[in-house]
Amino acid sequence: MPLRFGDNVSTAETDYGTVLLDEQAGAYWELNPTATVVVRTLLDGGEEADAAAALVQEFDIDQAQALQDVETLVRELRDSGLAS
């Protein structure tokens, strides 16, 4: 399922990943380069399997681990209220 950030979440890509700011709660998150690949893929309409494939290609990691990492990140973003 594609990812969407709430209207209260601002994003900015940096040299080290992506920064998320929940303007309503005042919470600040910093995503590392692997999480940035996942978020970018999902925001562009990709599915979790697409994001895992992007991780495998870019970082040469195991497919099963990549999918587990994607699922964990998406769950944490949704549980935090940053994304739907």
C-alpha positions as CSV (number, residue, x, y, z in Angstrom):
1,M,0.0,0.0,0.0
2,P,1.4,3.4,-0.9
3,L,2.4,5.7,1.9
4,R,1.1,9.2,2.6
5,F,2.3,11.6,5.2
6,G,-0.2,13.7,7.1
7,D,-0.7,17.4,6.2
8,N,1.1,18.3,9.4
9,V,4.3,16.5,8.4
10,S,7.0,18.4,6.5
11,T,9.9,16.5,4.9
12,A,13.4,17.5,3.7
13,E,16.1,15.4,2.2
14,T,19.6,15.9,3.5
15,D,23.0,14.5,2.7
16,Y,22.4,11.8,5.4
17,G,18.8,10.8,4.7
18,T,15.4,12.5,5.3
19,V,14.1,14.7,8.1
20,L,10.5,14.5,9.1
21,L,8.8,17.2,11.2
22,D,5.4,16.7,12.8
23,E,4.5,20.4,13.0
24,Q,1.5,19.6,15.2
25,A,3.3,17.6,17.8
26,G,6.7,19.3,17.4
27,A,8.3,15.9,16.9
28,Y,11.4,15.5,14.7
29,W,12.5,12.3,13.0
30,E,15.6,11.6,11.0
31,L,15.5,8.7,8.5
32,N,18.8,7.1,7.4
33,P,19.6,6.5,3.8
34,T,17.9,3.1,3.7
35,A,14.7,4.4,5.2
36,T,14.8,7.3,2.7
37,V,14.8,4.8,-0.2
38,V,11.8,3.1,1.3
39,V,9.9,6.3,1.9
40,R,10.7,7.7,-1.5
41,T,9.5,4.5,-3.2
42,L,6.3,4.3,-1.2
43,L,5.5,8.1,-1.7
44,D,5.9,7.6,-5.4
45,G,3.1,5.0,-5.4
46,G,5.2,1.8,-5.0
47,E,4.2,-1.1,-2.8
48,E,6.2,-2.5,0.1
49,A,7.6,-5.2,-2.2
50,D,8.8,-2.5,-4.5
51,A,10.6,-0.7,-1.6
52,A,12.2,-4.0,-0.5
53,A,13.4,-4.6,-4.1
54,A,14.9,-1.1,-4.2
55,L,16.8,-1.9,-0.9
56,V,18.1,-5.1,-2.3
57,Q,19.3,-3.4,-5.5
58,E,20.8,-0.4,-3.8
59,F,22.3,-1.9,-0.7
60,D,22.8,-5.6,-1.7
61,I,20.9,-7.1,1.2
62,D,18.8,-10.2,1.5
63,Q,15.2,-9.9,0.1
64,A,13.6,-11.4,3.2
65,Q,15.4,-9.0,5.5
66,A,14.6,-6.0,3.2
67,L,10.9,-6.8,3.3
68,Q,10.9,-7.2,7.1
69,D,12.7,-3.8,7.4
70,V,10.2,-2.1,5.1
71,E,7.3,-3.5,7.1
72,T,8.8,-2.4,10.4
73,L,9.5,1.1,9.1
74,V,6.0,1.5,7.7
75,R,4.4,0.2,10.9
76,E,6.4,2.6,13.0
77,L,5.5,5.6,10.7
78,R,1.8,4.7,10.9
79,D,1.9,3.9,14.6
80,S,3.5,7.3,15.3
81,G,0.7,9.1,13.4
82,L,3.1,10.5,10.8
83,A,1.7,8.4,7.9
84,S,-1.3,6.6,6.7
